[in-house]
Amino acid sequence: MTKSKNELVVKDNRLIEAGYRLDLVEQRIILLAITEARKTQKGLNAGDFVVLRAKDYAETYGVSVGKAYEHLKDAAKTLFAREFTLYSGRQGTDEETVIVSRWLSASSYANGKGELGIMFSGVVIPYITRLEAAFTKYRLEQIANMTSAHAVRLYELLIQWGSAGNRITEIGWLRKVLLLEDQYAAIKDFKKYVIDVAVAQINAHSDLTVSYTQRKTGRAVTNFIFAFDYKPDQKAPQKSHKESDALANKQAKMIAQETAKTNARDEKEAAIQRKRAEDDELIESFKELPKTAKDEIVAIAIMTNAVLRNQYARKGLDSAPVRAAILASLRT
């Protein structure tokens, strides 16, 4: 194991859950730069360059020095244009705050030396340098051999939950975080080209063993439930009692929220099915009438049934007896 691979990556959890998409090389460079910035132990300022050398990149990620030169040179151009989106408050409501920022405020490349200099933006610096309970930490070696950018992101999203052992994610939220809202629209494609590849690489190259199942709401797949554990020869990062309790409370709250959402959707779907069954029963009860009369009376019956049902429901009353009496009179 190289010294670089054993370095600690530290990221704020809000940054882990931010919406962004970096390719594999760009992710590798950002993560290597985070470890390099921490090694200086002087802290980062908005005007500081973090210098990455081709030799270190090659050793860390197992590529040739020539390929490392190429990756660093290309990244000097592409990384500057990359953005990420931070979300705070309740998403989808007036309480939500959205911050859009670039990762870098400047970049440089020394052609003859194979050195990339990157200057993190003032927005991102606090999310990669402070050591607080809301941060996730892991060794760079855990993602060094992954070749899927989605695998790196999923690994971070899982270890953010530490010893919890599982994480429930809404598929819409996961697409948003990975900036894949307009790709792999079919769930089978999203699983095949993103999730399955990421899970396979995490299992092959990291300290985690991961599997997942899916949850449906009605007929649609709405959630992935990831189960993960540290491999027998690996040690889970130690957390304080305070951190562990906070994590357990957060997980319990999320599970309760997901359960409540699922129950509400199921109840809504059941109500729709009950309404359809009532309407079908009405239509069936008038089938013996002549066609013209039947069409008119069925339309009246369905409308009457719906109006009474809604009005009584608003008052919390049972409309079934009244509806039955009126509908019986329509049949005579």
Secondary structure, DSSP 8 states (H G I E B T S, - for coil): --TGGGSEEEEEHHHHTSB----HHHHHHHHHHHHHHHHH-S---TT--EEEEHHHHHHHHT--HHHHHHHHHHHHHHGGG-EEEEEESSTTSTT-EEEEEESEEEEEEETTTTEEEEEE-TTTTHHHH---TTEEEEETHHHHT---HHHHHHHHHHHTTGGG-EEEEEHHHHHHHHT-TTS--SHHHHIIIIIHHHHHHHHHHSSEEEEEEEEEETTEEEEEEEEEEE-TTS------HHHHHHHHHHHHHHHHHHHHHHHHHHHHHHHHHHHHHHHHHHHHHTTTS-HHHHHHHHHHHHHHHHHHHHHHHHTT---HHHHHHHHHHHH-
